[in-house]
Amino acid sequence: NAGVTQTPKFQVLKTGQSMTLQCAQDMNHEYMSWYRQDPGMGLRLIHYSVGAGITDQGEVPNGYNVSRSTTEDFPLRLLSAAPSQTSVYFCASSPDRAGANVLTFGAGSRLTVL
Amino acid sequence: ILNVEQSPQSLHVQEGDSTNFTCSFPSSNFYALHWYRWETAKSPEALFVMTLNGDEKKKGRISATLNTKEGYSYLYIKGSQPEDSATYLCAFLGAGNNRKLIWGLGTSLAVNP
């Protein structure tokens, strides 16, 4: 049982480049989400999904796109990377779309934008 | 603006000490409170989700209580061990259609052997 798998673990980009952070879960969870974690700040929600075909914005969605074509996968796209997007990104999933179950987190992806 | 506050920000204890820290959250429109343990260079790991006023949950030496009327939860660690060193996060989930967790900044615990 792999849980939540995120790739890549580390990435360095130049300003303006695009990339996709991959997230996959094998637990048949309905709810999936992307967070970023920055020093001195709490986890901030970027985008989330309550099921295949359904996505919504979180607290800090600007500069990021998501899609949910299958239950398993929830990729996060940076269309034109900016230094302000340097952060550690976590994907997290939960069986409960209502949010009363705990989240299972991926191992994180450290992104540096030069 | 909904706020979740955790105190203290950091804590240093000796091995064997018992310790506790606080998570404060809005006392209205409560749905659930989550606790997570986050070790350096790893990802957050779930400890508890609590939904009822007066709830008490236990996992080994770690336990938590919940008071939704006054808007606080305590996390207790009995007989701290060096492997308990981590940041402990709480997150509040309000009732209603906008089901988004609001996270505290965490309490960083260091247990000295």
Interface residues (C-beta under 8 A of the other chain):
Chain A: G40 M41 G42 L43 R44 L45 Y48 G58 E59 F90 A92 R97 A98 G99 A100 N101 V102 L103 T104 F105 G106 A107 G108
Chain B: V4 Y31 A32 H34 Y36 K42 S43 P44 E45 A46 F48 V49 T51 L89 A91 L93 R99 K100 L101 W103 G104 L105 G106
